[in-house]
Amino acid sequence: MKILIISQNTYPSHGPRSFRTQELSEQLAKMGHEVVLYTIHGTCTYEKYEKKTGIRMRNIDIPSFFPLVGNDGVSHYNFFKRALFHFFHRPLLYPEIELYFKVDSIIRKEKDVDLLITIAFPFTIHFGATRSKKKHRESFPKVWLADCGDPFFLNPFMTLPKYMEKYEREWSENVDYIIVPTENSKDGYFQEYREKIRVIPQGFDFSKTPIATYKKNEVPTFVFAGSIFPGIRDPHSFMDYLLTLKEPYKFIMFMRTPLEPKYEKESNGQIEYVIGKGRKEVVWGCSKADFLINVTNPSSVQTPSKLIDYGISQRPVLDIANDFKDDSVFKEFMLGDYSKSHVIESLDSYRIENVANSFLKLAE
């Protein structure tokens, strides 16, 4: 089977959609399929990676006017482009709007595609595939699956212009299946298209993420890993509470960029930022902690993919709210009582072998 995958990023980029793209494309190629993967390479080269994985890597050439981050993780924003983003991101989806115009030429270039997989965010990749299908329906891939980590128009954390509803409805009408990571994610999409939705969770190759043999730490040690969204998935109130604690502790935060330096300073190093580590290092670090911190989302339509890494690490998970007030369960965890731990069920469903097979079944 010839499979065409279009995504903004893949290895070595970090982030849920990059991981989704990498793991899925590698597994499909391992299963003997012809996989062609289009992403924004940046300065990355892929000759050795292609030989190792069997994936045909292709670059999406983006003009410098559109500062989309490539697989190298390098930001191309300057003062002018930041101003453009500020004024035109919501009304025109700048800079990811450029992908909308790139997708059609990619699909037309790749002949005899059996399965097209478009991966969002950004949703402009899905919208671009809709545009291509409407223009070239006869030569369009036989089956199209649109993978969505987060919702678009009905995203409770975004306010978009009303006219963008049209693009989501057109995409929903033209796609064969909409892929979402959890059952609750369905609520982020228009009711009349939900019969097209299939739940396929984030998939990982567990062999890439070894874990440590756990030993109780000298002082209670807990870890947070993942992205922070102010007011949405935000540990600030919890960290302010930690600064008041008299008991010794160690709080390690695996992040892309550090928070305010005051937390490390005022906690005398008990709060520590660890920046820029890959999944392997993050899972290893989580597996050595006494317990893990999950900052819950106010909305159920989005679930942090880091919960899968937490599950792989096999350590107890403490759920905390953005507005951290009740410390009773936290104190139980500090004493080693994990009876109220967040339960991460059915880890086997996250194995990339099972996830890839779920995609292939839809292509049948």
N, C-alpha and C positions, 0 to 999 in steps of 0.2 A: 504494500500500500504506500502511495506517495502522500506524505503529510506535510503541509505548509503551516508553519507557526509564525505569527507576527506579534511581536511584543516590543515594548520600549527597551527593556533591559534583560540581561541574563548574566551568567558568571563573567567576571568576578564581582559584579555589583551585588550589594546587600539590599535586602528588602523582601517582603512577602511575594510580590509579583515577580521579582527576579528569581527567587528560589523556585516558585511555581514553574516558571519557564525552563529553568535549568534542569530541574529534576524530571519534569515531564518529557522534555525533548531527549534527554539522555536515556531514559528508560525506554521510550518508543524506538529509538535507534538500536538499543541493546536487544530489543525483541525482533529485530530484523527488518524494520520498516525504513523506507527512504525518507529521512527527515531533513527538511530545508527550513532553517531558522533565520528570520530577519529581525535584527535589533540594531540599536544605535551603538556602534563599536567604540566611538571616541578614538583614543590612541591604542586600544587593545588590538592585538593580532592573534589569529586563531589557527595557524598552520598545525601546530602540535596538538591543539585541542581537537581539531577535525580528525586527525589520524587516530587519536586516542578514543574518541566517542563515535566516530562515523557520521556525525552531523555535518551537513553542508551549511557553513556559516556565511551569511550575507549581510552586508552593511546597509542600513537606511541612511542615506546621505542627507543631512539636515543643514541648510544654510545657517551661517553663524548669526543671522538676524534672529533666529529662533533658538534661545539658549536652553535646549533640552539636554538634560544630563545623560551622558552615555554610560557604557559599561565600565569605563574607567573611574566613574564617580566625580569627574571634574565639573565644577560649575562654571558656566560661561556668562554669568550675569555681571553687568556693570551698572553704573548709576542709571543710564538711559534705559536699559532693558528691565531693570527693577521698576522704573516708573511705568513702562509699558505694561508690565505684569500687574501693577497696582490698579491701573485704570481699565485694562482690557481683558483681564483673566476671566472675570465672571460674564461680561457681555459677549466676548468673542473667543473664550477659551485659549487665550494666548499664554504660552507659546505652543501648547500641544495641538492647536488647530492645524499645524503643518502636517501632522501625521494623517489627518483626514484626507489630504491631497496626495499623499505618498502611497496609500494602500492600493489604489486601483492599478497603478503601474506595476506594483509588485505582483499582484494576482494575475495580471495579464502576461507578465514575463514568465511565470511558472506554469507550464502546460500540464494537462492531464493530472490535476491534483484530485485525489480521492477524498481527502479530509482537510479542511481549513480550520485552524484553531486561532482565534484572535484573543489576546489577553489584555484586560484592562485592570488597573488604571494605566493610561488615560482611555476614556471611552471614545475618543476621536478615532481610535483604531477600529472599533466596532462600527462607528458611523461611516468611516471610509469604506469598509467592506460592504455596507448597505449600498452606498453610492456605486460601487463596482458591480454589484449584483444587478442593480436596476439598469445599468448601462450595457452589461455584457452577460445577460442571464444564460445564454446558451453555452458559453465557455466557462462559466463560474464553477468552482469546485462542487463535487457531488453532494457533500455534507458540510455544513458550517456549524461549528460549536463556538459560542462566545463565552469566555470565562470571565467572571466578575468577582473580584475580591470584595468590593464595596458597591452599594447602589449609586445611581447617578441622580436622576431628577427627584426621586423621593428620598434622597439621603437626608436624614434629619439634621445633619451638621452642615448642610450647604443650602444657600438660597440662590437659585438660578433664575434667569429671566424666563417668563412663561413660554416664549417661543421655542425654547430648547426642548420642551415636552414633545414637539413634533419629531425631533431627531430620535428621541428614545422610542417613540411609538413606531416610527418607520423601521428602526433596527429590530425591535421586538417582532414586528410582522414578518420580516424577511429572514431572520435567523432560524435555523432548524431547532437548536436547543440552547437554552441559557443555563450556564453552569454557575452555581453558587456554593459556598463552602459549608453552610449550615442550614438546617431546616428553618430557623428563624429569619434567615436572610431573605426568604421569599417575600416577606412583608415590605421589602424595599423596592418592589416592582409592581407595575400596574396589574390589577386583578385580572383583567381579560387576557393577559398573556401568561399567566402562571402555569397553564397546562404544559408550557414549553420548558419550564424550569426543572432541572435535575440537580440534586445535591451530590457533589463530589468534593470531599474535603481536600485541604492542602495535603500534598504527598511528599514524603521524604524517604531517602535511602538511609535506613537506620544504620547500615554498616559504616556510613561516613561519620557517625556521631557517637564515638565510644564514650562511656561514662566511667567515672572514678568509683572505686570501692569506698563507700561512705564511712567516715569516722567522725564522731561527734566533735565539734570544734570547742576550743578552750573557752571562748565566749560565744553567745548566740550569734550566728552568722546567717544573714538572709540576703537574697539577691532579687533585684528587679532587672528584667531584660526587655527591650523593645522601644518603640517610639512613644514620645510624649506629645499630647495635643492639649494645649492650655484649656482648662475648663471642661474637657471631655474625658481624656485619659491622663490624669494629672496628679502626681504624687506630692505636690507641694505641701498640702496641709499635713500629710503623714510625715514628711521630712521636718516640718516645723515642730511637730510633736516630738520627734526623735531628739531634737536639740534640747528638749526639756528633761530627757531621761537621765537619771542618775546611775542606773544600772549599766554596766559595760555591754557593748554590742559591736557588731560590724555589719554595715549595710553597703553592699557592692552593687553598683548600677552599671550594667552593660548598655552603652548608648552610642549613637552616632556622633552627637555633639554634647558637650558638658552643659549642665545647668549652672546656676549662679555659683561662683567660687566660695561664697559665704558658707555654704553647707559643709564643705570639706574643712574649711578653716574653723568654723565655730563648733564643729563636732570633734575637733582635735584628731582628724583623720579617721574617725569611726565611720563616716560616710565617705565613700570612695567612688570616683568615676573611672570606668574602664572604657576607653573609646576605640571604635573602629575594629572590633574583633569579628571574625567570621562565625558562622553557625557552630562549627566544630568546637571552637574555643569557648563559645558562650554556653553550649550544652555541657561541656566539661566543667566549666566554672559553676554552673547551676547544680551539677551532681555532687559537688563538694560542699554545698551550703547545707545548713540545718533545715531551712525552709525557704520558700520562694514567695514573692509578692506579686499578685495580680491586681492591677487597678482596673476595676470593672467599668465597662462602658455604660452611659446612661440609657443607650438604646440597644435593644436586643438584635437589631438587624446587622450589626457588625461585631465580630468576635476576634480578639487578638490572636494571630497565628502563633504567637510565642507560647500559647498554652500547649501546643503540640510539643515544642521543645521542652517545656516544663514536664510534660508527661514522659517523654523519653528519658529525662534526667532522673526520674523515679524519686523525686523529693516532694514532701508535702507542700501544698499551695494555700496561701492565705489570701482571700479576697478582701480588698479594702475599697472604699468608695472615694470619689474625688474629694468630697467634704468629710474628711476623717474626724470623727468625734468619739465614737465608742471604742475604747481600747481593751475591752474585756477579753475578746478572743485573741488579740495580739499578745496579751500578757500570758494567756494559756500556751500559745506557741512558744513564747520566750522560756517557759518552764518545761517545754518538751511535750506538751499535750497537743497532739495534732488531730484530735478526734473530729474537729470541725473543718477539716481540710476540703478544699474544692476537689471533687472527684472528676478526673478526666477519663472518660470511658472509651472502650473499643479502640485502643491504640492501633490495632491491626488495620483498621479502616484507613489509617494515615500512611500505611506502607505504600511506597511508590508503585510497587508491582500491582497492587489492588487498584490504585487510583488510575494508572495507565489503562488497565483492563476495562475500567468503567468508561473511559473515553472511547475506547475501541468498540465497545458494545453499542454505543450510540451511533457510531459510524456504520454499523451493520444495518 
